């Protein structure tokens, strides 16, 4: 992927190496175990960790973090993340008004190591990258890219860019008003239906990541041979069915929160081919 010439975003806050208090007195081992349990069962690890914090009497339990470093990070991984974020800004500020008649406001991105504080509560590396709609910020420990390579054999610049663009896709959903409506509905229904709504949100974000890549490639010729295959491999590797099979030896579709490998690759490909936000409407799709 040709990303070196992308404009780097100024909306990156680098908190790496700054240190952070533990969550409500929970040990890092406990946090990692809860993260793995949530991942295996299809439950948001933040829910489990938050519940453990309350049982532990810690409340939110996070010490106030010091403001991170602003500006372009100087290391390769940090510069890559800032460049991808900058390119998503350049694409969505054009595409969102054109296709959805909505102005695009840039999200922020926080780079951290181990743990930090977010507008949605404590952030842990074990949770993986996530988007917090309350502060409109993407949080990521960049060691996740190493995990993709070593654990899932799903490395490559475009595969990593897909992960970042997926989280920015949630920001687009938020600007479209989709996330608030889904979260309100999830509070009204049972766990199984809430999970199904979550799957639709995640698959739409996969598709929107593809929409970004489509327009980025049209304007900057950013994709190289083999890039799309690497991103599809990454989407397939982190499907709920594969993760559950690997972790617990069985698949429980009712507990899916992100979609199967086939669904994730299908919707990413839909966005890549169409470049259309409308084509990503998983909530109107008869079949996921």
Beta strands, then each sheet from edge to edge (+ up, - down):
strand 1: 12-14
strand 2: 69-70
strand 3: 108-111
strand 4: 115-118
strand 5: 121-124
strand 6: 130-132
strand 7: 137-140
sheet 1: 2+ 1- 3- 7- 6+
sheet 2: 4+ 5-
end
